[in-house]
């Protein structure tokens, strides 16, 4: 006797999301049965997890990631996006562009979190960035190691330093000093503010 299950139960049996199951249904990859009441049901005996796992692997996408350190660098962010879009389009890849505005030493960025979640969920086949430091100033190698473990190809369009490297690095160093001085002396202390002012002055003088 057939055991018919709901879409939620079928998705759980296959280890995929309900959204993925519906997409497979629209593509004709999975044909549901209909109850007398018109409800969709799936024959559990015909669901082969390995077969659908292979199909899901073939649907993995390319993510192109762009980042700038500050909001006044929006023009550079748009330039990165255009370069990434052109490169991915020329190669015929199905891609998604993810971007962030924030320091390269900070892991707590929405775009980066989303990127990591998608990689860990085996939804990404390729990561494309314009420069290595656009991913993270410190810690990029860790993400590259995760990519290798999850069979994600990493494409870096420019292996040299970015033109804004020194300016962005100075901004990242200031952020590190801000965090540590706040922990040592308190975020509102006069001593902490004097350290920050001196560092900012040094950065301005060396631009």
N, CA and C of each residue as an Amber inpcrd file, in Angstrom:
protein
   621
   0.8420000  -1.1990000   0.0000000   0.0000000   0.0000000   0.0000000
   0.8790000   1.2510000   0.0000000   0.5110000   2.2070000  -0.8330000
   1.2950000   3.4250000  -0.9220000   1.1510000   4.2500000   0.3640000
   2.2720000   4.8310000   0.7650000   2.2120000   5.7800000   1.8760000
   2.3690000   7.1810000   1.3050000   1.2770000   7.9270000   1.3070000
   1.2950000   9.2680000   0.7500000   1.5590000  10.2800000   1.8570000
   2.4360000  11.2260000   1.5770000   2.8220000  12.2090000   2.5920000
   2.6080000  13.6230000   2.0670000   2.5860000  14.5740000   2.9900000
   2.4100000  15.9760000   2.6240000   3.7160000  16.5330000   2.0620000
   3.6570000  17.7520000   1.5400000   4.8550000  18.3690000   0.9710000
   5.9190000  18.5900000   2.0440000   5.4910000  18.9190000   3.2610000
   6.4440000  19.1160000   4.3510000   7.1560000  17.8330000   4.7190000
   6.4080000  16.7330000   4.7580000   6.9940000  15.4300000   5.0880000
   7.9160000  14.9470000   3.9650000   7.5290000  15.2330000   2.7170000
   8.3650000  14.8390000   1.5820000   9.6760000  15.6160000   1.5810000
   9.5950000  16.9160000   1.8790000  10.8000000  17.7430000   1.9310000
  11.7450000  17.2410000   3.0140000  11.1820000  16.8580000   4.1540000
  12.0020000  16.3450000   5.2550000  12.6610000  15.0230000   4.8710000
  11.9280000  14.1820000   4.1790000  12.4690000  12.8780000   3.7770000
  13.6170000  13.0340000   2.7880000  13.5290000  14.0810000   1.9410000
  14.5660000  14.3130000   0.9420000  15.6880000  15.2000000   1.4480000
  15.4770000  15.8370000   2.6020000  16.5050000  16.7210000   3.1530000
  16.6310000  18.0300000   2.4090000  15.5160000  18.5310000   1.8690000
  15.5260000  19.8050000   1.1450000  14.4260000  20.6990000   1.7190000
  14.4070000  21.9560000   1.2590000  13.3700000  22.8780000   1.7130000
  12.0880000  22.6570000   0.9170000  10.9790000  23.1450000   1.4630000
   9.6990000  23.0660000   0.7540000   9.7650000  23.8790000  -0.5370000
  10.4740000  25.0080000  -0.4830000  10.6290000  25.8510000  -1.6790000
  11.3080000  25.0790000  -2.7960000  12.3660000  24.3350000  -2.4620000
  13.0670000  23.5220000  -3.4620000  12.1390000  22.4560000  -4.0380000
  11.3590000  21.8310000  -3.1790000  10.4390000  20.7850000  -3.6220000
   9.4100000  21.3510000  -4.6030000   8.9070000  22.5440000  -4.3000000
   7.9310000  23.1780000  -5.1980000   8.5590000  23.5230000  -6.5420000
   9.8330000  23.9400000  -6.5180000  10.5150000  24.2460000  -7.7680000
  10.6870000  22.9970000  -8.6070000  11.0440000  21.8820000  -7.9740000
  11.1820000  20.6250000  -8.6930000   9.8430000  20.1940000  -9.2880000
   8.7770000  20.4600000  -8.5500000   7.4470000  20.1220000  -9.0270000
   7.0960000  20.9490000 -10.2670000   7.4100000  22.2530000 -10.2490000
   7.1460000  23.1250000 -11.3930000   7.9540000  22.7080000 -12.6090000
   9.1780000  22.1840000 -12.3580000  10.0390000  21.7490000 -13.4560000
   9.7110000  20.3420000 -13.9560000   8.7430000  19.7010000 -13.3130000
   8.3630000  18.3600000 -13.7210000   9.2700000  17.2690000 -13.1940000
  10.1630000  17.6330000 -12.2830000  11.1050000  16.6600000 -11.7260000
  10.4310000  15.7660000 -10.6890000   9.3650000  16.2770000 -10.0830000
   8.6500000  15.5360000  -9.0480000   7.1550000  15.7410000  -9.2720000
   6.4330000  14.6640000  -9.5160000   5.0110000  14.7540000  -9.8290000
   4.1930000  14.3090000  -8.6140000   3.3900000  15.1930000  -8.0380000
   2.5800000  14.8060000  -6.8900000   1.3040000  14.0800000  -7.3170000
   0.7270000  13.3290000  -6.4040000  -0.5830000  12.7190000  -6.6140000
  -1.6320000  13.6440000  -6.0050000  -2.8860000  13.4080000  -6.3400000
  -3.9780000  14.2280000  -5.8290000  -4.9440000  13.3630000  -5.0290000
  -5.3260000  13.8660000  -3.8820000  -6.3440000  13.1710000  -3.0900000
  -7.7220000  13.5120000  -3.6670000  -8.7350000  12.8300000  -3.1630000
 -10.0980000  13.1050000  -3.6320000 -10.5010000  14.5400000  -3.3340000
  -9.8570000  15.1410000  -2.3320000 -10.1530000  16.5260000  -1.9830000
  -9.3010000  17.5320000  -2.7520000  -8.4360000  17.0170000  -3.6420000
  -7.6150000  17.9000000  -4.4580000  -6.2920000  18.2970000  -3.8330000
  -5.9190000  17.6960000  -2.7010000  -4.6660000  18.0300000  -2.0360000
  -3.5030000  17.2410000  -2.6400000  -2.3310000  17.8980000  -2.7050000
  -1.1380000  17.2470000  -3.2430000  -0.5470000  16.2910000  -2.2030000
  -0.1880000  15.1080000  -2.6550000   0.4750000  14.1440000  -1.7900000
   1.5910000  13.4730000  -2.5840000   2.5960000  12.9820000  -1.8670000
   3.7640000  12.3810000  -2.5140000   3.9290000  10.9480000  -2.0440000
   4.2490000  10.0780000  -2.9930000   4.4290000   8.6600000  -2.6930000
   5.8050000   8.4680000  -2.0580000   5.8340000   8.1660000  -0.7650000
   7.0840000   8.0580000  -0.0180000   7.9810000   6.9580000  -0.5750000
   7.3700000   5.9020000  -1.1250000   8.1640000   4.7800000  -1.6440000
   8.9380000   5.1450000  -2.9080000   8.5320000   6.2340000  -3.5620000
   9.1900000   6.6510000  -4.8020000  10.1660000   7.8020000  -4.6030000
  10.2980000   8.2640000  -3.3890000  11.2340000   9.3500000  -3.1010000
  12.6140000   8.7550000  -2.8570000  13.5690000   9.0900000  -3.6940000
  14.9260000   8.5610000  -3.5640000  15.8640000   9.7080000  -3.1650000
  16.2120000   9.8080000  -1.8920000  17.0330000  10.9280000  -1.3910000
  18.3120000  11.1690000  -2.1790000  19.0570000  10.1090000  -2.5450000
  20.3260000  10.2980000  -3.2420000  20.1090000  10.9290000  -4.6090000
  19.0760000  10.4950000  -5.3000000  18.7750000  11.0390000  -6.6250000
  18.4850000  12.5340000  -6.5530000  17.7060000  12.9300000  -5.5510000
  17.3580000  14.3330000  -5.4210000  18.5040000  15.1460000  -4.8260000
  19.3330000  14.4890000  -4.0310000  20.5190000  15.1700000  -3.5070000
  21.4440000  15.5550000  -4.6550000  21.6110000  14.6430000  -5.6290000
  22.4430000  14.9350000  -6.7890000  21.8480000  16.0670000  -7.6190000
  20.5310000  16.0790000  -7.7320000  19.8600000  17.1330000  -8.4870000
  20.0500000  18.4840000  -7.8110000  19.9670000  18.4750000  -6.4810000
  20.1420000  19.7180000  -5.7320000  21.5770000  20.2260000  -5.8880000
  22.5450000  19.3130000  -5.8920000  23.9480000  19.7110000  -6.0330000
  24.1780000  20.3980000  -7.3750000  23.4780000  19.9140000  -8.4040000
  23.6350000  20.5100000  -9.7320000  23.0330000  21.9100000  -9.8240000
  22.1970000  22.2770000  -8.8520000  21.5400000  23.5770000  -8.8670000
  22.3100000  24.6260000  -8.0660000  23.4720000  24.2630000  -7.5530000
  24.2380000  25.2250000  -6.7590000  24.5910000  26.4510000  -7.5770000
  24.6830000  27.5760000  -6.9230000  24.8200000  28.8570000  -7.6240000
  26.1890000  29.4890000  -7.4060000  26.4280000  30.5230000  -8.1840000
  27.6050000  31.3670000  -8.0260000  27.2010000  32.6040000  -7.2280000
  27.9950000  32.9410000  -6.2170000  27.7730000  34.1910000  -5.4760000
  28.9650000  35.1040000  -5.7210000  28.6770000  36.3180000  -6.1610000
  29.6960000  37.3500000  -6.3390000  29.5830000  38.3160000  -5.1650000
  30.6890000  38.5100000  -4.4450000  30.6560000  39.3010000  -3.2080000
  31.4540000  40.5960000  -3.3710000  30.8420000  41.7020000  -2.9680000
  31.4820000  43.0200000  -3.0310000  31.3990000  43.6870000  -1.6590000
  32.4350000  44.4930000  -1.3360000  32.4360000  45.1790000  -0.0320000
  33.2260000  46.4780000  -0.1170000  32.7340000  47.4800000   0.6160000
  33.4970000  48.7030000   0.8720000  33.4570000  48.9610000   2.3750000
  34.3880000  49.7790000   2.8410000  34.4960000  50.0080000   4.2840000
  33.5220000  51.0640000   4.8020000  33.2200000  52.0740000   3.9500000
  32.4300000  53.2050000   4.4450000  31.3060000  53.5550000   3.4700000
  30.3180000  54.2620000   3.9890000  29.1680000  54.6400000   3.1750000
  29.5310000  55.6570000   2.0950000  30.6160000  56.4150000   2.2890000
  31.0030000  57.3860000   1.2600000  31.7480000  56.7270000   0.0960000
  31.8260000  55.3940000   0.1050000  32.4770000  54.6570000  -0.9800000
  31.4510000  53.9100000  -1.8520000  30.2160000  54.4090000  -1.8610000
  29.1570000  53.7470000  -2.6180000  29.4980000  53.6370000  -4.1090000
  30.1960000  54.6430000  -4.6380000  30.5720000  54.6000000  -6.0620000
  31.4900000  53.4050000  -6.3370000  32.4240000  53.1480000  -5.4130000
  33.3280000  52.0080000  -5.5600000  32.5590000  50.6970000  -5.4490000
  31.5680000  50.6630000  -4.5600000  30.7550000  49.4560000  -4.3980000
  30.0050000  49.1460000  -5.6950000  29.4350000  50.1720000  -6.3090000
  28.7230000  49.9750000  -7.5690000  29.6810000  49.5240000  -8.6790000
  30.9030000  50.0710000  -8.6590000  31.9020000  49.6600000  -9.6530000
  32.2350000  48.1790000  -9.4990000  32.4300000  47.7430000  -8.2530000
  32.7060000  46.3300000  -8.0010000  31.5640000  45.4510000  -8.5190000
  30.3400000  45.8530000  -8.2350000  29.1780000  45.0710000  -8.6610000
  29.1310000  44.9440000 -10.1860000  29.4230000  46.0440000 -10.8640000
  29.3950000  46.0280000 -12.3210000  30.4650000  45.1040000 -12.8900000
  31.6620000  45.1500000 -12.3040000  32.7520000  44.2770000 -12.7440000
  32.3830000  42.8090000 -12.5260000  31.8300000  42.5000000 -11.3580000
  31.4420000  41.1310000 -11.0330000  30.3160000  40.6400000 -11.9400000
  29.3280000  41.5050000 -12.1540000  28.1980000  41.1300000 -13.0150000
  28.6600000  40.8410000 -14.4370000  29.5350000  41.6910000 -14.9580000
  30.0400000  41.5060000 -16.3160000  30.8220000  40.2040000 -16.4350000
  31.6790000  39.9350000 -15.4480000  32.5150000  38.7300000 -15.4910000
  31.6580000  37.4610000 -15.4320000  30.6930000  37.4460000 -14.5170000
  29.8390000  36.2660000 -14.3620000  28.9630000  36.0580000 -15.5920000
  28.4550000  37.1460000 -16.1480000  27.6080000  37.0570000 -17.3450000
  28.4000000  36.5250000 -18.5310000  29.6250000  37.0180000 -18.6960000
  30.4720000  36.5670000 -19.8030000  30.7860000  35.0740000 -19.7220000
  30.8240000  34.5510000 -18.4940000  31.1080000  33.1280000 -18.3090000
  29.8500000  32.2630000 -18.3210000  28.6780000  32.9070000 -18.4560000
  27.4340000  32.1630000 -18.5490000  26.9790000  31.5440000 -17.2450000
  27.4000000  32.1110000 -16.1260000  27.0360000  31.5490000 -14.8230000
  25.7170000  32.1280000 -14.3220000  24.9420000  31.3030000 -13.6280000
  23.7900000  31.7890000 -12.8770000  24.3170000  32.3180000 -11.5530000
  24.1400000  33.6050000 -11.3020000  24.8230000  34.1950000 -10.1500000
  23.9210000  35.1290000  -9.3510000  24.4000000  35.4170000  -8.1710000
  23.7290000  36.3370000  -7.2490000  24.8030000  37.2580000  -6.6780000
  24.5350000  38.5550000  -6.6600000  25.4950000  39.5010000  -6.1060000
  25.1120000  39.8380000  -4.6680000  26.0710000  39.6900000  -3.7650000
  25.8830000  40.0110000  -2.3400000  26.8890000  41.0910000  -1.9810000
  26.4620000  42.1100000  -1.2430000  27.3750000  43.2110000  -0.9190000
  27.2420000  43.6370000   0.5320000  28.2850000  44.2760000   1.0240000
  28.3370000  44.7980000   2.3910000  28.9970000  46.1590000   2.4030000
  28.6410000  46.9610000   3.3960000  29.3690000  48.1810000   3.7140000
  29.8100000  48.0510000   5.1630000  31.1080000  47.9030000   5.3740000
  31.6100000  47.7020000   6.7280000  33.0730000  47.3110000   6.7110000
  33.6920000  47.3590000   7.8650000  35.1140000  47.0850000   8.0030000
  35.4710000  45.6680000   7.5840000  36.6730000  45.5270000   7.0390000
  37.1680000  44.2240000   6.6370000  37.6340000  43.3630000   7.7920000
  37.6570000  43.9150000   9.0120000  38.0500000  43.1180000  10.1730000
  36.8270000  42.6290000  10.9480000  35.6470000  42.9760000  10.4670000
  34.4140000  42.6670000  11.1760000  33.6550000  41.5450000  10.4690000
  33.4230000  40.4380000  11.1930000  32.6660000  39.3270000  10.6340000
  31.1630000  39.5820000  10.6690000  30.7300000  40.5650000  11.4770000
  29.3040000  40.7700000  11.7180000  28.6970000  41.6830000  10.6630000
  28.6210000  41.1680000   9.4300000  27.9970000  41.8950000   8.3330000
  26.9540000  40.9770000   7.7020000  25.8050000  41.5330000   7.3900000
  24.6860000  40.7150000   6.9050000  25.0390000  39.9370000   5.6380000
  25.6970000  40.6090000   4.6960000  26.0450000  39.9340000   3.4490000
  27.0020000  38.7790000   3.6620000  28.0150000  38.9870000   4.5020000
  28.9990000  37.9510000   4.7860000  28.3480000  36.7710000   5.5060000
  27.4590000  37.0740000   6.4570000  26.7490000  36.0070000   7.1660000
  25.9110000  35.1780000   6.2020000  25.2240000  35.8660000   5.2980000
  24.4030000  35.1630000   4.3070000  25.2830000  34.2860000   3.4160000
  26.4070000  34.8340000   2.9780000  27.3390000  34.0830000   2.1370000
  27.7900000  32.8040000   2.8340000  28.1970000  32.9140000   4.0910000
  28.6680000  31.7520000   4.8430000  27.5550000  30.7280000   5.0440000
  26.3500000  31.2190000   5.3380000  25.2070000  30.3090000   5.5270000
  24.9320000  29.5120000   4.2560000  24.9820000  30.1820000   3.1060000
  24.7240000  29.5090000   1.8420000  25.8220000  28.4960000   1.5040000
  27.0720000  28.8520000   1.8050000  28.1880000  27.9250000   1.5570000
  28.0530000  26.6900000   2.4400000  27.7790000  26.8970000   3.7150000
  27.6540000  25.7810000   4.6530000  26.4550000  24.8970000   4.3330000
  25.4380000  25.4710000   3.6960000  24.2460000  24.7100000   3.3160000
  24.4270000  24.0250000   1.9560000  25.6480000  24.0860000   1.4110000
  25.9800000  23.4610000   0.1180000  25.1380000  24.0010000  -1.0230000
  24.8480000  25.2970000  -0.9840000  24.0500000  25.9270000  -2.0420000
  24.9090000  26.7310000  -3.0170000  26.2210000  26.7550000  -2.7750000
  27.1120000  27.5900000  -3.5780000  28.1540000  26.7090000  -4.2770000
  28.3470000  26.9430000  -5.5560000  29.3740000  26.2170000  -6.2960000
  30.6070000  27.0710000  -6.5560000  30.4110000  28.4180000  -6.4900000
  31.5150000  29.3090000  -6.8610000  31.3780000  30.6430000  -6.1360000
  32.5000000  31.1670000  -5.6340000  32.5600000  32.4920000  -5.0080000
  33.4650000  33.3720000  -5.8530000  32.9550000  34.5350000  -6.2460000
  33.7260000  35.4520000  -7.0880000  33.8960000  36.7830000  -6.3540000
  35.1410000  37.2670000  -6.2540000  35.4310000  38.5620000  -5.6240000
  36.4430000  39.3130000  -6.4950000  36.4490000  40.6370000  -6.4010000
  37.3920000  41.4210000  -7.2010000  38.7910000  41.3680000  -6.6160000
  38.9070000  41.4260000  -5.2810000  40.1860000  41.3450000  -4.5840000
  40.0050000  40.4980000  -3.3230000  41.0410000  39.8330000  -2.9130000
  40.9890000  39.0010000  -1.7040000  40.5410000  39.7960000  -0.4840000
  41.0430000  41.0390000  -0.3390000  40.7400000  41.8280000   0.8440000
  39.3150000  42.3570000   0.8660000  38.5900000  42.2340000  -0.2430000
  37.1850000  42.6360000  -0.2490000  36.3400000  41.6530000   0.5480000
  36.8440000  40.4340000   0.7070000  36.1320000  39.4470000   1.5110000
  36.3260000  39.7670000   2.9840000  37.5600000  39.7280000   3.4350000
  37.9360000  40.0940000   4.8090000  39.3830000  40.5500000   4.7980000
  39.6980000  41.5300000   5.6370000  41.0830000  41.9770000   5.7460000
  41.9040000  40.9030000   6.4440000  41.3710000  40.3790000   7.5480000
  42.0270000  39.2990000   8.2900000  41.0130000  38.1710000   8.4450000
  41.3740000  36.9910000   8.0430000  40.4700000  35.8600000   8.1850000
  39.9430000  35.3190000   6.8720000  40.3590000  35.9140000   5.7510000
  39.8860000  35.4340000   4.4480000  40.3090000  33.9830000   4.2120000
  41.5040000  33.6300000   4.6950000  41.9950000  32.2590000   4.4820000
  41.0850000  31.2280000   5.1410000  40.4680000  31.6060000   6.2600000
  39.5400000  30.6930000   6.9410000  38.3300000  30.4190000   6.0490000
  37.8020000  31.4680000   5.4320000  36.6550000  31.3010000   4.5470000
  37.0500000  30.4980000   3.3130000  38.2640000  30.7290000   2.8080000
  38.7360000  29.9500000   1.6680000  38.8470000  28.4570000   2.0330000
  39.2520000  28.1840000   3.2700000  39.3510000  26.7880000   3.7230000
  37.9650000  26.1450000   3.7960000  36.9740000  26.9200000   4.2450000
  35.5940000  26.4210000   4.2860000  35.1060000  26.1430000   2.8700000
  35.4440000  27.0560000   1.9520000  35.0650000  26.8670000   0.5480000
  35.6610000  25.5740000  -0.0060000  36.9230000  25.3300000   0.3040000
  37.5850000  24.1150000  -0.1720000  36.8990000  22.8720000   0.3770000
  36.5320000  22.9250000   1.6620000  35.8780000  21.7800000   2.2970000
  34.4890000  21.5180000   1.7020000  33.8370000  22.5710000   1.2440000
  32.4840000  22.4530000   0.6850000  32.4960000  22.4180000  -0.8460000
  33.6870000  22.2320000  -1.4260000  33.8490000  22.1400000  -2.8850000
  33.3380000  23.3890000  -3.6020000  33.6610000  24.5380000  -3.0470000
  33.2850000  25.8180000  -3.6480000  34.5240000  26.4090000  -4.3290000
  34.4270000  26.6840000  -5.6060000  35.5250000  27.3080000  -6.3430000
  35.6080000  28.7830000  -5.9710000  36.8120000  29.2930000  -5.6980000
  37.0190000  30.7040000  -5.3840000  37.7080000  31.3790000  -6.5650000
  37.0780000  32.4110000  -7.1060000  37.6330000  33.1500000  -8.2400000
  37.9490000  34.5700000  -7.7810000  39.2370000  34.9470000  -7.8230000
  39.6760000  36.3010000  -7.4560000  40.1080000  36.9920000  -8.7400000
  39.3890000  38.0290000  -9.1410000  39.6310000  38.6580000 -10.4390000
  40.9640000  39.3880000 -10.4930000  41.3690000  40.0200000  -9.3900000
  42.6170000  40.7800000  -9.3590000  43.4540000  40.2950000  -8.1870000
  44.5790000  39.6610000  -8.4680000  45.4210000  39.1030000  -7.4040000
  46.3020000  40.1600000  -6.7430000  46.3860000  41.3550000  -7.3270000
  47.1870000  42.4190000  -6.7220000  46.3960000  43.1740000  -5.6670000
  47.0270000  44.2150000  -5.0880000  46.3590000  45.0240000  -4.0790000
  45.3330000  45.9350000  -4.7340000  44.2520000  46.1710000  -4.0160000
  43.2470000  47.1120000  -4.4740000  43.8030000  48.5250000  -4.3610000
  43.3000000  49.4430000  -5.1830000  43.7940000  50.8200000  -5.1580000
  43.4780000  51.5240000  -3.8410000  42.4450000  51.0610000  -3.1500000
  42.0670000  51.6870000  -1.8800000  42.5880000  50.9010000  -0.6830000
  43.5690000  50.0290000  -0.9200000  44.0520000  49.1320000   0.1280000
  44.5260000  49.8830000   1.3630000  45.4290000  50.8720000   1.1760000
  46.0130000  51.5770000   2.3260000  44.9550000  52.3480000   3.1070000
  44.0550000  53.0010000   2.3950000  43.0090000  53.7720000   3.0630000
  42.0750000  52.8660000   3.8570000  41.6830000  51.7540000   3.2530000
  40.8050000  50.8180000   3.9610000  41.5080000  50.1730000   5.1420000
  42.7970000  49.8590000   4.9740000  43.5510000  49.2550000   6.0650000
  43.6430000  50.2120000   7.2440000  43.8880000  51.5080000   6.9630000
  43.9460000  52.5080000   8.0280000  42.6250000  52.5700000   8.7760000
  41.5160000  52.4990000   8.0260000  40.1940000  52.5240000   8.6510000
  39.9810000  51.2960000   9.5330000  40.4340000  50.1450000   9.0640000
  40.2920000  48.9120000   9.8400000  41.1340000  48.9590000  11.1190000
  42.3510000  49.5040000  11.0160000  43.2110000  49.6280000  12.1960000
  42.5740000  50.5610000  13.2230000  41.9800000  51.6380000  12.7560000
  41.2880000  52.5580000  13.6610000  40.1550000  51.8550000  14.4010000
  39.4570000  50.9890000  13.6830000  38.3610000  50.2540000  14.3240000
  38.8900000  49.3270000  15.4100000  40.0160000  48.6570000  15.1320000
  40.6210000  47.7770000  16.1360000  41.0360000  48.5720000  17.3720000
  41.6730000  49.7190000  17.1460000  42.1090000  50.5650000  18.2620000
  40.9150000  51.0620000  19.0540000  39.8320000  51.4120000  18.3610000
  38.6210000  51.8770000  19.0340000  38.0720000  50.8200000  19.9720000
  38.0180000  49.5770000  19.4940000  37.4830000  48.4800000  20.3050000
  38.3470000  48.2230000  21.5370000  39.6670000  48.1520000  21.3370000
  40.5610000  47.8200000  22.4490000  40.6840000  48.9650000  23.4530000
  40.7000000  50.2130000  22.9730000  40.7840000  51.3360000  23.9050000
  39.5010000  51.4490000  24.7190000  38.3760000  51.1270000  24.0970000
  37.1030000  51.1580000  24.8250000  37.0790000  50.0910000  25.9090000
  37.6560000  48.9300000  25.6050000  37.6870000  47.8540000  26.6030000
  38.6400000  48.1860000  27.7480000  39.7320000  48.8680000  27.4140000
  40.7200000  49.1950000  28.4420000  40.2930000  50.3620000  29.3240000
  39.7450000  51.4050000  28.6930000  39.4900000  52.6350000  29.4320000
  38.0150000  53.0430000  29.4950000  37.1650000  52.3150000  28.7470000
  35.7580000  52.7100000  28.6950000  35.5120000  53.5640000  27.4690000
  34.3730000  53.3470000  26.8170000  34.0990000  54.0040000  25.5450000
  33.9770000  55.5170000  25.6720000  33.6670000  56.0440000  26.8770000
  33.4680000  57.4850000  27.0310000  34.6060000  58.1680000  27.7940000
  35.6540000  57.4280000  28.0900000  36.7300000  58.0000000  28.8900000
  37.5500000  58.9980000  28.0830000  38.1340000  59.9680000  28.7650000
  38.9410000  60.9930000  28.1080000  40.2130000  60.3850000  27.5200000
  40.7840000  59.4160000  28.2330000  42.0120000  58.7850000  27.7620000
  41.7730000  58.0320000  26.4560000  40.6490000  57.3340000  26.3830000
  40.3020000  56.6080000  25.1760000  40.1260000  57.5530000  23.9990000
  39.4700000  58.6830000  24.2350000  39.2360000  59.6520000  23.1730000
  40.5380000  60.2730000  22.6820000  41.4830000  60.5100000  23.6190000
  42.7700000  61.0980000  23.2460000  43.5620000  60.1380000  22.3460000
  43.4850000  58.8480000  22.6430000  44.1740000  57.8440000  21.8210000
  43.5870000  57.8270000  20.4140000  42.2770000  57.8550000  20.3340000
  41.6090000  57.8250000  19.0340000  41.9180000  59.0840000  18.2210000
  41.8970000  60.2200000  18.8770000  42.1950000  61.4800000  18.1850000
  43.6100000  61.4750000  17.6210000  44.5640000  60.9490000  18.4200000
  45.9560000  60.8930000  17.9670000  46.1070000  59.9520000  16.7690000
  45.4080000  58.8360000  16.7970000  45.4820000  57.8810000  15.6970000
  44.8640000  58.4600000  14.4240000  43.7240000  59.1130000  14.5620000
  43.0650000  59.7190000  13.4060000  43.9410000  60.8040000  12.7840000
  44.6090000  61.5710000  13.6420000  45.4990000  62.6330000  13.1530000
  46.6500000  62.0250000  12.3770000  47.2050000  60.9250000  12.8800000
  48.3130000  60.2550000  12.1940000  47.8840000  59.7170000  10.8310000
  46.6640000  59.1810000  10.7760000  46.1470000  58.6660000   9.5070000
  45.9790000  59.7890000   8.4990000  45.4160000  60.9060000   8.9270000
  45.1900000  62.0520000   8.0410000  46.5040000  62.6010000   7.5020000
  47.5240000  62.6310000   8.3330000  48.8190000  63.1830000   7.9320000
  49.5360000  62.3030000   6.9080000  49.2070000  61.0210000   6.9100000
  49.9120000  60.0980000   6.0320000  49.1160000  59.7190000   4.7890000
  48.0020000  60.3980000   4.5400000  47.2130000  60.1230000   3.3450000
  47.8300000  60.7920000   2.1270000
